[in-house]
Amino acid sequence: MSDFDILMVGNFAKDKLIVDGVEQIASGGGVYYGSVAIKRLGRTVAIVTRLHPDDFHRLEELRSEGVTVFASKAEGTSGIANYYQSTDMERRICKPIGFGGKYGLSDIPDLHPRVIILSPLFAGEVDLQLLKILASRSPVALDIQGFIRVPVEGGLEFRPWDEMEEGLRFVTYLKVDLAEAEHLTGLSDLRGACEKLMEMGPKEIVLTQSSGVTVFADGEYHQAPFTPRSLAGRTGRGDTCFSTYIAKRLTDSAETACQWAAVITSLKQEKPGPWKGSAEEVEQILAGAR
């Protein structure tokens, strides 16, 4: 039996959101945005994370949502300063402001969930050896940003994941955005880039861009648009989309999971913080769209 439907692994973040020069401290990271959405969809979910003990109180929000938390003490808490202009919340400048450190096998409970989502914030959190071990337990869903996004002085930049061809052999579900797909493959054609990535091992690819989500699965392509009425909750878009897709994919088709991911991500973008709606709300929206 599976211990949980989904186990998420990744550093919790304490981010700074700066809009038109006004700064706000906010919780963040894939485990934050993703686990709440998964739980709200009725799935059992646990997170494995690292952060400074001074920030452990931030995990109470997740526990109050019914998320099981396994937290390790770290010398720091990961974080990103996201600079936006309210006239264009789609564009941002990202600067690293902390790092919660690398995971060892001792940080990971001996659990066998239905899917393990790896959502590191930066490269260096999860190495190839740990990826292989986790893939021997459960199918792995991996967000590529946590393997190619590297903190540098004054910002973040994409760098090659030298072990990508070997690493992707152990991945079932791969999340990329349009810029990452082009960077990794050298191809600007969306389908061509994803097909090239799938040749390395992933069975399904979830690709996000500002306009919506595209899923490549079982030789078919599915697309659904993002339709937010505002971008006040832009931060966490990709984390929400991927986690929603995986949560729905446990029981539904890739096409249905894609549609749900688009609706929930649209709703999430309208409000800062995780999506805290209901499945009934999404069903009503989808029924109205048919």
C-alpha positions, 0 to 999 in steps of 0.5 A: 500500500502507498503511504500517501498519494503524493510525496513532495521533496523541495526546500521551503522558501521565504520569498520577498515579493516587490511590486512597484518598490513595495516589499512583502515577505511571503512563504513560497516554494513548490512544496508550499504552493503544490501541497495545498492544491493537492490536499484541496483536491482530496489527495493525501500529501506529505512534504519533505523540506529543509529550512532554518528553525527560525522559520519552522512556524511557517509550516503551520499553514500547511499542517492546518491544511492537512499536509503532513510535514517532515522538516529538517533543520538547515543553516538557512532558508531558501528564498527568492526576491521577485521584482515586479511592475504592477503594469506587467506582472508577467515579467519579473527579476529574480534574485536568490536570497537564501539556500536551505541546502542539499538533501541526503537520503537520511532526510527522506522518510522510508515512504512509498507514495503513488508519486514523488514530486521533486520540486527543488528551488535551485540546482544543488538540492537533489543529486542524481544518486538520490533521484535514482533511489527515489525512482526505485520507490515510486514514479517520479515527477520532476520540475526541471527548474530545480536542476538547471536554475543556478544562483549567481551573484545578483540573480539566477541563470539557467545552466546545463544539467550535465547528467540530464540524459541519465537523470531523465531516464528515471523520470515519469512526469517532467515539468518545463516552461517554454524558456527551459525547453528551448534552453535544454534542447536548442529548439524553439518549436514547442512540440519538437523540444518536448519530443526531444526531451521525451526521447530521454525517458519521461513518459509525460511532459507538462509545459507551461507558458504565460498563455496556458499549459500543454501536455504531451502524453501517450503520443497526444497533445493537450492544451488549455489556456490560463484565463486569470482576471488578474496576475496578483498571485503570479508567483507559484504559477508553475508549481500549482499547475504541475502539482494539480496535474499530478494530483488529477492524473492519479485517477483521470486522463491526461486531457482531463488533468490538463484542463483542471490544471489550467483552471486551478492555475488561473484561479491561483494567479488571481490571489497571492498564496496557494490556491485554497478553492474547492473541487466543486468550484472547478467542476462548475467552471469546467461545466460552464465551459463545455 
